Each structure stands twice: as structure tokens, then as C-alpha cells.
Amino acid sequence: MSPKQQRGEATADLLLTSALDVYATSGQQGFTVNAVTAASGVSLGSLYHHFGSFDGLAGALYTRCTEQLFDEMIAALHRSRTARSGLRALVQAYLRFTVEHRDAALFLHASAYSGYLAARAEEIRAVKAAKLAVVADWMRARIEKGEIVPLPGPLIEVLVMGPVAEAARRWLSSTYDLDLDQAARLLPDAIWRSLRPA
């Protein structure tokens, strides 16, 4: 990689990191192009050069956060030996990510249906589909072994990810009295009961 390419990647990374910081400290209302350029010290022209628009930057940040979350969950799955331990690892990895990377988790949950993601909607869908395919393959192998009840993939996704995402969302909102450590202990078994063979 040439020095120019390295500088370009460093600038793009600085913009993404600054954008997440701005979102975390100022919320959706304060998440503006002016705030990000001021926080990063990068010019507006450079932001547009790297991301095409502010919406492009937001979409790239969403993609980055999504990849980080799924990479942690997939790594946890691959370290597991059984369907039950895999589900536990997946749930706990999601909730651990929420705590350890609160800013990224907040951005993911609060921005999921924001208009500013439209600029990268196809890319975001492609990234999610690729990551979910890895999880689906892991689940399918357990279904074939008779370790998980044979349900359609999207329904399994709802049964596994729905409760975990909702627990994380409630914890992030700080308006609910939800103990995430307790959720990490109890949710895996509750989810397992909905997926184990009779």
C-alpha cells in the first residue's frame, strides 16, 4: 500500500471514529457533518472525498459497527462444541459487545431505521446477509444433527436475536431497570428451551 493510500485509510478511520464519538456524546440531534468535521479536524471536502456524503459516512459507520458485533458473535460460536453452548456464547457475546462497545451498540440500535443509512442500504444489507449466513450455516449444521428443532432460518433468527437485541436496546436506553448481567445468565437458557428438540 502506498503512503497516499495509507494516509487515505487513516483519514477515513479518523472520520469514522470521530463520527461515533460525536454520536455518543451528542446523540442523533447533534450528529451533524459540522460536528464530525470539527471533532476530527478533517475538512468537509475530505469527508466527501472518502464517503460521498454525510449519509455515506453514517452508513459506513453502521457497517463497521455491524461487522464488529457479528465478528465477535461468530468467533464465540466457533469456539463452542454444542448447540446449547453455542447459543449461550452467541447471546453472551452480543450482550458483552453492548457493554464493552456501548457507543457502537447505541449507534446500531438507535440508527437502524434512520434515513441517513439509505445511502449505503445495499452495502449494509450485503454485510448483514454475509454475517448472518455464517450464523445460519452453524445453525443448519446443528439442525441436521438433530440438536436444534428444524425451523425456518428467519424464525430461528427471531427467536435468538429478538430477545437479545431487545434486552440490549432497553439497557442502552437507560429508561428500563434491566440488569444485563442477569440477562446474560438467564436469556441463553430461555432461548435454548425454544430451540431444543422435544
C-alpha positions as CSV (number, residue, x, y, z in Angstrom):
1,M,0.0,0.0,0.0
2,S,1.4,3.4,-1.0
3,P,1.9,6.2,1.6
4,K,-1.0,8.1,-0.1
5,Q,-3.3,5.1,0.4
6,Q,-2.2,4.7,4.0
7,R,-3.0,8.4,4.6
8,G,-6.4,8.0,3.0
9,E,-7.2,5.0,5.1
10,A,-6.1,6.8,8.3
11,T,-8.3,9.8,7.4
12,A,-11.3,7.6,6.7
13,D,-10.7,5.8,10.0
14,L,-10.4,9.1,11.9
15,L,-13.7,10.3,10.4
16,L,-15.4,7.1,11.4
17,T,-14.0,7.2,14.9
18,S,-14.9,10.9,15.3
19,A,-18.4,10.3,14.0
20,L,-19.0,7.6,16.6
21,D,-17.6,9.9,19.3
22,V,-19.9,12.7,18.2
23,Y,-22.9,10.4,18.2
24,A,-22.1,9.0,21.6
25,T,-21.7,12.5,23.2
26,S,-24.3,14.5,21.3
27,G,-27.0,11.9,20.2
28,Q,-28.8,11.8,16.9
29,Q,-29.7,15.6,17.1
30,G,-26.0,16.5,17.4
31,F,-24.8,14.0,14.8
32,T,-24.1,16.5,12.0
33,V,-21.5,17.0,9.4
34,N,-20.2,20.1,11.1
35,A,-19.8,18.4,14.4
36,V,-17.9,15.5,12.8
37,T,-15.5,17.7,10.8
38,A,-14.9,19.8,13.9
39,A,-14.2,16.8,16.1
40,S,-12.0,15.1,13.6
41,G,-10.2,18.2,12.2
42,V,-10.8,16.8,8.7
43,S,-12.2,19.1,6.0
44,L,-15.6,18.8,4.6
45,G,-14.1,18.2,1.2
46,S,-12.1,15.3,2.5
47,L,-15.2,13.7,4.1
48,Y,-17.0,13.9,0.8
49,H,-14.0,12.5,-1.0
50,H,-13.9,9.4,1.2
51,F,-17.6,8.8,1.8
52,G,-19.5,10.8,-0.9
53,S,-21.8,12.4,1.7
54,F,-22.5,12.6,5.4
55,D,-25.1,9.9,4.9
56,G,-22.4,7.8,3.3
57,L,-20.2,8.3,6.4
58,A,-23.1,7.3,8.6
59,G,-23.7,4.2,6.5
60,A,-20.0,3.3,6.6
61,L,-20.0,3.7,10.4
62,Y,-23.1,1.5,10.7
63,T,-21.4,-1.1,8.5
64,R,-18.3,-1.0,10.6
65,C,-20.2,-1.4,13.9
66,T,-22.3,-4.3,12.4
67,E,-19.2,-6.1,11.3
68,Q,-17.6,-5.7,14.8
69,L,-20.7,-7.1,16.5
70,F,-21.1,-10.1,14.2
71,D,-17.4,-10.9,14.2
72,E,-17.5,-11.2,18.0
73,M,-20.6,-13.4,17.9
74,I,-19.3,-15.6,15.1
75,A,-16.0,-16.1,16.9
76,A,-17.9,-17.1,20.1
77,L,-20.0,-19.6,18.1
78,H,-16.9,-21.2,16.5
79,R,-15.4,-21.8,20.0
80,S,-18.5,-23.8,21.1
81,R,-18.9,-27.5,20.9
82,T,-22.6,-28.0,21.3
83,A,-25.8,-26.3,20.1
84,R,-26.6,-25.2,23.6
85,S,-23.2,-23.8,24.4
86,G,-23.1,-22.1,21.0
87,L,-26.4,-20.3,21.7
88,R,-25.2,-19.3,25.1
89,A,-21.9,-18.0,23.6
90,L,-23.8,-16.1,20.9
91,V,-26.1,-14.4,23.4
92,Q,-23.4,-13.5,25.8
93,A,-21.1,-12.2,23.0
94,Y,-23.9,-9.8,21.9
95,L,-24.5,-8.5,25.4
96,R,-20.8,-8.3,26.2
97,F,-20.3,-6.2,23.0
98,T,-23.2,-4.0,24.1
99,V,-21.3,-3.3,27.4
100,E,-17.8,-3.1,26.1
101,H,-18.6,-1.1,23.0
102,R,-21.6,0.8,24.3
103,D,-21.1,3.7,21.8
104,A,-21.2,1.3,18.8
105,A,-24.1,-0.7,20.2
106,L,-26.0,2.6,20.8
107,F,-25.4,3.7,17.3
108,L,-26.5,0.4,15.8
109,H,-29.7,0.3,17.9
110,A,-30.6,3.9,17.5
111,S,-29.7,4.2,13.8
112,A,-31.2,1.0,12.4
113,Y,-34.1,2.7,10.7
114,S,-32.6,6.2,10.2
115,G,-32.9,7.9,6.9
116,Y,-29.2,8.6,6.8
117,L,-28.4,4.9,6.3
118,A,-30.2,4.9,2.9
119,A,-27.0,6.0,1.1
120,R,-25.4,2.6,2.0
121,A,-28.5,0.5,2.3
122,E,-27.4,-2.1,-0.2
123,E,-23.9,-2.4,1.3
124,I,-25.4,-2.7,4.8
125,R,-27.8,-5.4,3.6
126,A,-25.0,-7.3,2.0
127,V,-22.7,-7.2,5.1
128,K,-25.6,-8.3,7.3
129,A,-26.5,-11.1,4.9
130,A,-22.9,-12.4,4.7
131,K,-22.6,-12.4,8.5
132,L,-26.0,-13.9,9.1
133,A,-25.2,-16.6,6.5
134,V,-22.3,-17.8,8.7
135,V,-24.6,-18.0,11.8
136,A,-27.3,-19.7,9.7
137,D,-24.7,-22.3,8.4
138,W,-23.8,-23.0,12.0
139,M,-27.4,-23.4,13.0
140,R,-28.2,-25.6,9.9
141,A,-25.4,-28.0,10.9
142,R,-26.9,-28.4,14.3
143,I,-30.4,-28.8,12.9
144,E,-29.1,-31.6,10.6
145,K,-27.5,-33.3,13.7
146,G,-30.9,-33.1,15.5
147,E,-29.5,-30.7,18.1
148,I,-31.9,-27.8,17.2
149,V,-35.5,-28.1,16.2
150,P,-36.0,-27.7,12.5
151,L,-37.5,-24.3,12.0
152,P,-37.1,-21.9,9.1
153,G,-33.9,-19.8,9.4
154,P,-35.7,-16.4,9.7
155,L,-37.8,-17.8,12.6
156,I,-34.7,-19.1,14.4
157,E,-33.1,-15.7,13.9
158,V,-36.1,-14.0,15.5
159,L,-36.1,-16.5,18.5
160,V,-32.4,-16.0,19.1
161,M,-31.7,-12.4,18.2
162,G,-35.0,-10.8,19.1
163,P,-34.8,-11.2,22.9
164,V,-31.1,-10.3,22.9
165,A,-31.5,-7.2,20.8
166,E,-34.4,-6.1,22.9
167,A,-32.5,-6.6,26.1
168,A,-29.6,-4.6,24.7
169,R,-31.9,-1.8,23.4
170,R,-33.6,-1.5,26.8
171,W,-30.3,-1.4,28.7
172,L,-28.9,1.2,26.3
173,S,-32.0,3.4,26.6
174,S,-31.5,3.7,30.4
175,T,-35.2,4.0,30.8
176,Y,-35.7,0.4,31.9
177,D,-34.4,-1.2,35.0
178,L,-32.7,-4.1,33.2
179,D,-29.7,-6.0,34.6
180,L,-27.6,-7.0,31.6
181,D,-25.6,-9.5,33.7
182,Q,-28.8,-11.2,34.7
183,A,-29.9,-11.2,31.1
184,A,-26.7,-12.8,30.0
185,R,-27.2,-15.5,32.6
186,L,-30.9,-16.2,32.0
187,L,-31.6,-15.5,28.4
188,P,-29.5,-18.3,26.9
189,D,-31.5,-21.0,28.7
190,A,-34.8,-19.4,27.8
191,I,-33.8,-19.2,24.2
192,W,-32.5,-22.8,24.3
193,R,-35.8,-24.0,25.5
194,S,-37.5,-22.6,22.4
195,L,-35.0,-24.3,20.1
196,R,-34.1,-27.6,21.7
197,P,-35.7,-30.7,20.2
198,A,-38.7,-32.1,22.1
